[in-house]
């Protein structure tokens, strides 16, 4: 249970009962006992994932999650728990995305839209072009991509530090060349899709979708024999005004509040799945640490602040807003402990 790891880390800010021992063994034992016998992390995560599900920044699911976190903190006794609002734009509403092979045969394609890409304003029928596997990140873009859905296979580059930059550059090149859509071949097995955010080009520039690698392989085989056409219907829309989002913040006040330990997790996610690992489990662990320490009545030396951020998947919008709103307090931070990517083994400390 990662609640234990976080609790032990926080213990460094709790005063000891003996000057020779910075960590009180009795307090450690009590925290272990609470974590093992009274944890609510699994129940919270189940409620979050089964009832709310995926949590795109600016969506009603994101708002519902902020409400649930605040309610849980208030219920645990954090009377100072509160929302901290910020605004961002453009807002984006994800709609239904469908793909269909229409020539030379008919078949449903497993596709999903990336974040912040435009809708098609109704179904579009387009030919398929293929750039082939891209190893060097600098493919030649032929004129034939104009008006086409273009297969882009970056799987050989997926672990490279330049992967995102390559993906962005190619999409910009395709948009400039007049392509109708960019079909990024998923590197996941069993028709799983991979999606994230595209926030870097003007609205309406290009429809960027993930396509199952099995379906991409089918389109390639058919292209060897002749022309291939597909039908795409992407029902996304943009919100033409600033959208209000919220972080959730609560303090466990210390005996020496001049310094603060900041414990954080982001609660937004993408929505093809329920966001259990990234980062529902992280939120559940941080929230459980807050609840356990509060219920035990511990008085830490430093104030422990629990901050739950929205907007992480859109370039850390929530945490950046927090920094801007708390500039005067940053010099008083004793430590920042962030948990992300869910219930995995901690990889280390960054100092």
Helices and strands as residue ranges (DSSP letters): H 2-10, G 11-13, H 25-37, H 41-47, I 48-52, H 60-75, E 82-88, E 91-93, E 97-103, E 107-109, E 111-113, E 124-133, G 143-145, E 149-153, G 155-157, H 163-176, E 181-185, E 207-211, H 213-225, E 229-234, E 237-239, E 243-252, E 260-266, I 276-280, H 281-295, E 303-309, G 312-314, H 317-325, G 327-332, E 333-338
